[in-house]
Amino acid sequence: MDSKNKLYLIILLLISTAMLSQNQTNRRWLIVVAERDDPAYQKQIESITADKSSAIERRIGIMHWTSKGATPVFNYPKTKHNPLAYLKDQISFQKSFEVILVGLDGTIKLRRNEPVSPKSLFKRIDSMPMRQAEMQRKNNR
């Protein structure tokens, strides 16, 4: 590979890394798309926040989204910007209720049109490679 091609490859890697890091967060986000008075919304929020320590251990933050914008609900970082703004084009507000799980890498890991039980959510998160690594590091202490 000549030096010109190496330079192009390095530039491409830097751009790719920058784009990926823009979508990474320090939370796994549970986005609940619903009207605030929707019983499914209330059920989803209450079920996850009932076990706050398990949610915090898994670095879950909860955001409520409506057609008017996003509102932090639980475990939101102290920041002035919406860390999930890049997802606005991927979320439809036409459904009456939707739950979306966003992983640490910034990609959507789960979408459901009904509330997700904490047990099911925690099991899904615990099966993810980044969570497996977190648990391994915790066990090695």
Disulfide bonds with the S-S distance in Angstrom:
none
